[in-house]
Amino acid sequence: MLTMVSQALLYSFLLIKASVFAQEVVPWSIPDGAKPNFTEVYNDGNSITWSWQALNHSMSDLWLTSYDPTLSYAVRIASNINITEPGTLPWTITVNQTLIDIDDRFVLRFTLTGTDIYPLSPSQFPSPAFIVLKRGETLASTSVGATATVLGVESITIEIPTATAASTNITSVGAASSVPSGLLDGNSSSVSPSSSSGSGLGTGAKVGIGVGVAALVVVILGLCFVVLRLYRRLKATSNRHSQGIIPDHPEKDNMTSASSTPAVREISGLHEALGDRRHPTELGSKQESRIAELGSKHESRIVFEMPG
């Protein structure tokens, strides 16, 4: 039983480790993969040379995407890059100014050449997230973060840090007929409205949650199996103990006791013997004298011997 429990725990541990590995940042050099998200800060118009280590992929395209998946913003930077070996790519940052006002967080991703960037997934080797500011701006004078949702009703929330930590909410109650034209400007950029507001969780986080739930289900099933085996074993032991006290065949004992009592048998035949049905006759005087004579003769023939 302990062996089965240990195996179930081992499987759950391996699944959790796999989920953590799926969320780990791939070995990027620029942005620095050893640093956490939002450590690197750039300005629009800066010339940056992206750099990466060898990745397990074939010919790929490099994309710049928004960190928030609900914005669905993506720009293809380069195509047909062989990433099986370490490489670099110089690029001048070109991001739509309106999008920077909405959300200034971005991520680099690789996809197979000719495939779409959406849906986002951990297999696209995402880089650490970084911040892109407007030209000449610094991090202290810009907004720390912003969220935007494009639905049937357009709602935009922008948080601006001040001395009193105030926030400004801008909401348009009217139906949005189209995406703001400012978001469509830029170098081969694409913006598409999201079908739902979403919870803001990244794809890697969702994958991790799914794998964690699967691991929990495996552990629960393993424990149920162990409990079932233990229950059957206890039940079998109880049955053997009961058989040692109660006779196996009580019907047989009843039959034996019943057969030990002799049964009364009736013999077929006549209950009375048939006798002579003739009536007795009286003897005559001659016959009586004859019988007496024979008796006397018989007595005369008896010799008595005296002991001498």
C-alpha positions in Angstrom: 0.0 0.0 0.0 2.8 2.4 0.9 4.5 1.6 -2.5 1.3 2.6 -4.4 1.0 5.8 -2.4 4.6 6.7 -3.1 4.2 6.0 -6.8 1.1 8.3 -7.0 3.0 11.1 -5.2 6.0 10.6 -7.6 3.7 11.0 -10.6 2.1 14.1 -9.2 5.5 15.6 -8.5 6.7 14.9 -12.1 3.6 16.6 -13.5 4.1 19.7 -11.3 7.7 19.9 -12.4 6.6 19.6 -16.0 4.1 22.5 -15.5 6.9 24.7 -13.9 9.3 23.9 -16.7 6.6 24.9 -19.3 6.4 28.3 -17.7 10.2 28.9 -17.5 11.6 31.6 -19.7 13.7 30.3 -22.6 17.4 31.3 -22.7 17.2 34.8 -24.1 20.3 37.0 -23.9 18.6 40.3 -24.9 16.2 40.7 -23.2 18.1 39.1 -20.4 16.4 35.7 -19.6 18.1 35.6 -16.2 16.1 38.6 -15.0 12.4 38.8 -14.1 9.7 40.3 -16.2 9.6 44.1 -16.7 13.3 44.6 -15.8 14.3 45.8 -19.2 13.0 49.2 -20.3 13.3 50.7 -23.8 12.1 53.7 -25.7 10.3 53.8 -29.0 12.8 54.4 -31.7 15.7 52.8 -29.9 18.0 50.4 -32.0 18.2 47.1 -30.1 20.0 43.9 -31.1 17.9 41.0 -29.9 20.0 38.0 -28.9 19.1 34.4 -28.1 20.6 31.0 -27.5 20.0 27.9 -29.6 16.4 26.8 -29.4 14.7 23.5 -30.3 12.9 24.8 -33.4 13.4 25.1 -37.1 12.9 28.1 -39.5 10.9 30.6 -37.5 9.4 34.1 -37.5 10.1 36.6 -34.8 7.1 38.6 -33.4 6.6 41.5 -31.0 3.3 40.9 -29.1 1.5 42.7 -26.3 2.0 41.2 -22.8 -1.8 41.2 -22.2 -3.3 38.5 -24.5 -6.7 40.3 -24.6 -5.2 43.2 -26.6 -4.2 40.8 -29.5 -1.4 43.1 -30.8 1.4 41.6 -32.8 4.1 42.8 -35.2 6.2 40.5 -37.3 9.9 41.7 -36.9 11.6 39.1 -39.2 11.0 35.9 -41.0 12.9 32.7 -41.9 15.3 32.7 -38.9 17.3 29.6 -38.1 17.1 29.4 -34.3 18.7 26.0 -34.0 21.9 27.9 -33.4 22.5 31.1 -31.3 21.6 34.2 -33.2 21.1 38.0 -33.1 18.8 40.4 -34.9 19.2 44.2 -34.9 15.9 46.1 -34.9 14.6 49.6 -34.3 11.7 49.6 -32.0 8.6 50.8 -33.7 5.4 50.6 -31.6 2.1 52.5 -32.0 2.0 55.5 -29.6 -1.7 54.8 -28.8 -1.0 51.3 -27.8 1.8 52.5 -25.5 -0.7 54.7 -23.8 -3.0 51.6 -23.3 -0.3 49.1 -22.3 3.4 49.5 -22.5 4.3 45.8 -21.8 5.6 43.6 -24.6 7.0 40.2 -25.3 9.1 38.6 -28.1 7.9 35.3 -29.5 9.0 32.7 -32.2 6.6 30.9 -34.4 7.2 28.5 -37.3 7.6 30.4 -40.6 4.2 30.9 -42.2 2.1 30.2 -39.1 -0.1 32.7 -37.2 1.0 34.0 -33.9 -2.4 33.3 -32.3 -3.3 31.6 -30.2 -0.4 32.3 -27.9 1.3 29.3 -26.3 4.5 28.5 -24.3 5.9 26.6 -27.3 6.5 30.0 -29.0 9.6 30.6 -26.7 8.4 33.8 -25.2 11.1 36.2 -24.0 11.0 38.0 -20.6 8.4 40.8 -20.7 9.8 44.3 -21.1 8.5 47.9 -21.2 8.5 50.2 -24.2 8.1 54.0 -23.4 7.5 56.9 -25.8 10.4 58.8 -27.2 12.2 60.8 -24.6 10.1 59.6 -21.7 11.4 58.0 -18.6 9.8 55.3 -16.4 9.1 57.7 -13.5 6.9 60.1 -15.6 4.8 57.4 -17.3 2.0 55.2 -16.3 3.0 52.0 -14.6 0.3 49.9 -16.2 -2.9 50.1 -18.1 -5.7 47.8 -19.1 -8.0 47.9 -22.1 -10.9 45.9 -23.2 -12.5 46.1 -26.6 -16.0 44.6 -26.5 -19.5 45.5 -27.7 -19.1 48.4 -25.2 -15.7 50.0 -25.2 -14.1 50.4 -21.8 -10.6 51.7 -21.2 -9.0 52.1 -17.8 -5.8 54.0 -17.4 -3.9 54.3 -14.1 -1.6 57.3 -13.7 0.6 57.3 -10.6 0.6 60.7 -8.8 1.6 61.9 -5.3 -1.9 60.8 -4.1 -2.0 57.6 -6.1 -5.1 58.7 -8.0 -6.5 56.8 -10.9 -8.5 58.0 -13.9 -11.2 55.8 -15.5 -12.4 56.6 -18.9 -15.5 54.6 -20.0 -17.5 55.0 -23.2 -21.0 53.6 -22.8 -21.8 53.8 -26.5 -21.2 50.8 -28.6 -17.8 50.7 -30.3 -18.3 50.7 -34.0 -14.7 50.0 -34.7 -11.3 49.7 -33.1 -9.6 53.2 -32.7 -7.8 54.1 -35.9 -4.6 55.0 -33.9 -4.1 51.3 -33.1 -4.0 50.4 -36.8 -1.0 52.5 -37.6 2.6 51.2 -37.5 4.8 48.8 -39.3 2.7 45.8 -40.4 0.9 45.7 -37.1 -2.4 44.0 -36.5 -5.0 44.6 -33.8 -8.1 42.5 -33.3 -10.8 42.8 -30.7 -10.9 40.1 -28.1 -14.0 38.0 -27.7 -14.0 38.4 -24.0 -12.3 40.5 -21.3 -10.4 37.5 -19.9 -8.8 37.2 -16.5 -5.4 38.5 -17.6 -3.7 35.1 -17.0 -0.9 34.3 -19.4 -1.0 31.1 -21.5 1.9 29.6 -19.4 -0.1 30.2 -16.2 -3.2 28.5 -17.7 -1.1 25.5 -18.8 0.4 25.3 -15.3 -3.1 25.4 -13.7 -4.3 22.7 -16.1 -1.4 20.4 -15.4 -1.7 21.0 -11.6 -5.4 20.0 -11.7 -4.5 16.9 -13.7 -1.9 16.0 -11.1 -4.4 16.4 -8.3 -6.9 14.1 -10.1 -4.1 11.5 -10.5 -3.4 11.7 -6.7 -7.1 11.4 -5.8 -7.5 8.4 -8.1 -4.4 6.7 -6.6 -5.7 7.2 -3.1 -9.2 5.8 -4.1 -7.5 2.7 -5.6 -5.5 2.1 -2.4 -8.5 2.5 -0.2 -10.5 0.1 -2.4 -7.8 -2.6 -2.2 -7.6 -2.2 1.6 -11.3 -2.6 1.9 -11.4 -5.7 -0.2 -8.6 -7.2 1.8 -10.3 -6.5 5.2 -13.6 -8.0 3.8 -11.9 -11.2 2.7 -10.2 -11.6 6.1 -13.6 -11.1 7.9 -15.2 -13.7 5.6 -12.5 -16.3 6.5 -13.0 -15.6 10.2 -16.8 -16.1 9.9 -16.3 -19.4 8.1 -14.2 -20.8 11.1 -17.1 -20.2 13.5 -20.3 -21.0 11.6 -20.6 -24.6 10.0 -20.2 -24.7 6.3 -23.3 -26.8 5.6 -26.0 -26.6 8.4 -28.5 -28.3 6.1 -26.2 -31.4 6.0 -26.3 -31.7 9.9 -30.0 -31.5 9.9 -30.3 -34.3 7.4 -27.9 -36.4 9.4 -29.8 -36.0 12.7 -33.0 -36.7 10.8 -31.6 -39.9 9.3 -30.4 -41.3 12.7 -34.0 -41.8 13.9 -35.3 -45.1 12.7 -38.4 -45.0 10.7 -41.4 -47.2 11.5 -42.0 -49.7 8.8 -45.1 -51.8 8.2 -44.8 -55.4 7.0 -47.4 -56.4 4.5 -49.3 -59.6 5.1 -52.2 -61.1 7.1 -52.7 -59.9 10.6 -54.3 -63.2 11.7 -53.3 -66.7 11.0 -55.9 -69.0 9.4 -56.9 -71.9 11.7 -58.8 -75.2 11.4 -62.4 -74.3 10.9 -63.7 -77.8 11.7 -65.8 -78.1 14.9 -64.5 -80.4 17.6 -66.3 -83.8 18.0 -67.0 -85.8 21.0 -65.4 -89.2 21.5 -67.5 -92.3 22.0 -67.2 -94.8 24.9 -65.2 -97.3 22.9 -62.7 -94.7 21.8 -62.3 -93.5 25.4 -61.7 -97.0 26.7 -59.2 -97.6 23.9 -57.3 -94.4 24.8 -57.2 -95.5 28.5 -55.8 -98.9 27.6 -53.1 -97.4 25.5 -52.2 -95.1 28.4 -51.9 -97.9 30.8 -49.7 -99.9 28.5 -47.4 -97.0 28.0 -47.1 -96.5 31.8 -46.2 -100.2 32.3 -43.3 -99.9 30.0 -41.5 -97.2 32.0 -38.7 -98.6 34.1 -37.5 -96.7 37.1 -34.0 -97.3 38.2 -33.1 -96.6 41.8 -29.8 -95.4 42.7 -27.8 -98.3 44.2 
